[in-house]
Amino acid sequence: MTNDKVWFLTGASRGFGRLWAEAALRRGARVAATGRDVRMLDGLVAAHGDAVLPISLDVTDRRAVAAGPPSTSAGSTWS
């Protein structure tokens, strides 16, 4: 079951961010999941496939936050 909701979650690799990501995915939403180490999001992708868009982002890095996440058009089903 999928719906048209999309969540953008920081810190989705662990803790509350991970819990919120899992809850949203169980309810059929898509999740743009960020984490400092994108490999830590592999479990979400393995469990939920294309419903997860893993994004490497360190929210403590002002330059990275100002630049924003990369475009989702390149090689993504989220285009």
Backbone bond lengths (Angstrom), bond angles and torsions (degrees), N, CA, C in turn:
res aa  C-N    CA-C-N  psi(-1)  N-CA   C-N-CA  omega(-1)  CA-C   N-CA-C  phi
1 M - - - 1.449 - - 1.523 109.16 -
2 T 1.304 116.95 125.90 1.455 121.16 174.60 1.517 108.62 -126.33
3 N 1.307 114.30 154.99 1.456 119.30 175.68 1.519 108.44 -129.63
4 D 1.309 117.89 -173.70 1.461 120.46 -175.81 1.521 112.86 -92.66
5 K 1.316 117.76 9.46 1.469 120.18 -179.22 1.519 110.59 -83.29
6 V 1.328 115.42 138.42 1.460 122.48 176.20 1.523 107.70 -127.02
7 W 1.308 115.65 128.04 1.466 121.68 177.65 1.522 108.62 -108.08
8 F 1.329 116.85 139.10 1.457 123.07 171.83 1.526 105.76 -110.59
9 L 1.327 116.22 110.01 1.464 120.55 -174.39 1.517 111.55 -119.24
10 T 1.324 115.78 126.59 1.452 120.37 173.20 1.521 108.58 -88.93
11 G 1.316 115.53 152.31 1.457 119.83 178.83 1.509 113.79 65.80
12 A 1.323 116.98 33.07 1.461 120.89 -175.86 1.525 113.33 -78.86
13 S 1.322 117.23 -0.89 1.459 118.82 -178.87 1.525 112.92 -80.55
14 R 1.347 116.98 -18.79 1.470 119.63 179.81 1.517 110.51 -164.36
15 G 1.308 116.11 172.43 1.461 121.87 175.09 1.520 113.60 63.97
16 F 1.341 114.46 -147.58 1.465 119.56 -177.92 1.517 112.77 -62.40
17 G 1.317 117.84 -35.69 1.460 120.34 177.74 1.520 111.68 -59.57
18 R 1.324 115.96 -41.53 1.468 120.84 178.40 1.525 110.62 -66.52
19 L 1.338 116.36 -42.99 1.464 120.22 179.24 1.525 111.51 -61.15
20 W 1.330 116.85 -43.78 1.466 120.30 178.94 1.529 110.64 -65.06
21 A 1.339 116.69 -40.37 1.466 120.08 178.91 1.525 110.65 -61.31
22 E 1.316 116.60 -47.44 1.466 120.27 179.98 1.530 111.41 -62.43
23 A 1.324 116.88 -40.86 1.466 120.65 179.63 1.531 110.78 -63.66
24 A 1.328 117.05 -44.84 1.465 120.76 179.96 1.531 110.61 -63.77
25 L 1.318 116.35 -42.31 1.464 120.45 -179.56 1.525 111.45 -65.82
26 R 1.310 117.77 -39.25 1.470 120.73 177.39 1.520 111.35 -61.70
27 R 1.317 116.45 -28.20 1.466 120.82 -179.63 1.527 112.97 -90.89
28 G 1.320 116.45 6.91 1.459 120.34 174.00 1.515 115.98 92.64
29 A 1.310 117.78 4.17 1.466 120.15 178.62 1.530 110.01 -79.58
30 R 1.314 115.29 162.48 1.468 121.18 169.49 1.513 106.78 -96.43
31 V 1.337 116.31 149.36 1.460 120.75 -176.78 1.518 110.33 -130.60
32 A 1.328 115.52 122.66 1.455 121.60 167.14 1.529 104.17 -87.34
33 A 1.324 115.70 104.43 1.462 122.12 -171.34 1.520 110.17 -103.65
34 T 1.329 116.28 124.12 1.457 119.40 179.42 1.520 110.69 -110.18
35 G 1.324 113.35 152.83 1.453 121.48 175.79 1.517 109.04 -163.73
36 R 1.323 116.08 156.18 1.463 119.59 178.37 1.519 111.52 -62.65
37 D 1.325 116.78 -40.43 1.462 122.34 178.03 1.520 107.14 -113.03
38 V 1.311 116.30 102.27 1.467 121.54 -174.21 1.532 111.75 -60.64
39 R 1.332 117.42 -23.54 1.470 119.86 178.37 1.526 111.71 -64.19
40 M 1.332 117.21 -24.53 1.463 121.20 178.33 1.526 111.85 -70.15
41 L 1.323 117.19 -9.16 1.464 122.05 178.45 1.525 111.85 -95.83
42 D 1.324 117.22 -0.98 1.465 121.35 -177.63 1.531 112.43 -57.70
43 G 1.324 117.86 -35.93 1.457 121.08 179.64 1.519 112.33 -63.80
44 L 1.337 115.86 -39.94 1.469 119.47 177.00 1.523 110.93 -64.16
45 V 1.328 115.29 -43.20 1.464 119.46 -179.76 1.529 109.90 -65.27
46 A 1.329 117.01 -42.25 1.468 120.54 179.84 1.530 110.99 -61.53
47 A 1.313 116.34 -38.83 1.466 120.62 -177.27 1.523 113.34 -80.54
48 H 1.345 117.46 -29.43 1.467 119.88 -171.19 1.526 114.34 -125.67
49 G 1.304 118.03 0.72 1.464 122.29 174.45 1.515 114.46 56.46
50 D 1.336 114.98 -132.71 1.463 122.07 -174.59 1.524 113.97 -67.86
51 A 1.317 117.88 -5.42 1.464 120.07 177.41 1.523 111.12 -74.79
52 V 1.338 116.40 -11.09 1.468 121.65 -179.40 1.517 109.36 -114.62
53 L 1.310 116.21 130.15 1.461 122.46 172.36 1.525 106.63 -111.98
54 P 1.346 118.15 101.42 1.465 120.02 -179.06 1.526 110.90 -77.30
55 I 1.325 115.88 132.24 1.466 121.61 -178.06 1.525 108.66 -131.40
56 S 1.320 116.04 128.94 1.457 120.73 175.15 1.528 108.48 -80.09
57 L 1.340 116.36 119.43 1.467 120.71 -179.51 1.521 109.41 -156.38
58 D 1.315 115.69 126.10 1.461 121.90 174.89 1.527 107.07 -105.10
59 V 1.318 117.51 106.46 1.465 120.40 -175.20 1.529 112.55 -71.30
60 T 1.336 117.63 -7.63 1.468 119.49 174.77 1.532 111.27 -86.65
61 D 1.321 117.40 -5.68 1.462 123.51 178.49 1.529 108.61 -98.46
62 R 1.322 116.16 102.32 1.475 120.80 -175.35 1.519 112.94 -57.24
63 R 1.307 117.05 -38.59 1.474 119.64 179.91 1.519 111.46 -65.65
64 A 1.325 116.54 -41.04 1.466 120.37 179.11 1.528 110.58 -64.94
65 V 1.323 116.52 -40.71 1.465 120.30 179.90 1.531 110.07 -66.97
66 A 1.334 116.73 -43.10 1.466 120.60 -179.97 1.528 111.18 -63.49
67 A 1.330 116.59 -35.55 1.462 120.59 179.82 1.523 111.11 -71.58
68 G 1.311 116.58 -27.77 1.463 120.74 -179.42 1.504 111.65 78.70
69 P 1.315 115.69 171.28 1.467 119.44 179.19 1.515 110.63 -69.66
70 P 1.333 117.00 157.84 1.466 119.41 178.26 1.516 110.57 -66.59
71 S 1.319 115.56 161.77 1.457 120.75 177.56 1.522 109.66 -59.68
72 T 1.309 116.26 142.73 1.467 119.30 179.31 1.526 111.17 -90.24
73 S 1.319 117.78 3.34 1.458 119.32 -174.98 1.526 112.76 -78.48
74 A 1.309 118.12 -28.20 1.464 120.72 -175.12 1.526 111.28 -80.62
75 G 1.318 117.43 107.06 1.441 122.10 175.15 1.516 115.80 69.03
76 S 1.283 117.73 22.48 1.456 120.67 -177.85 1.518 110.61 -118.85
77 T 1.323 115.53 148.62 1.466 119.62 174.78 1.523 110.18 -81.71
78 W 1.312 116.89 1.01 1.472 121.84 -177.84 1.521 112.20 -91.68
79 S 1.308 118.80 5.85 1.476 122.51 -176.82 1.501 112.02 -55.88
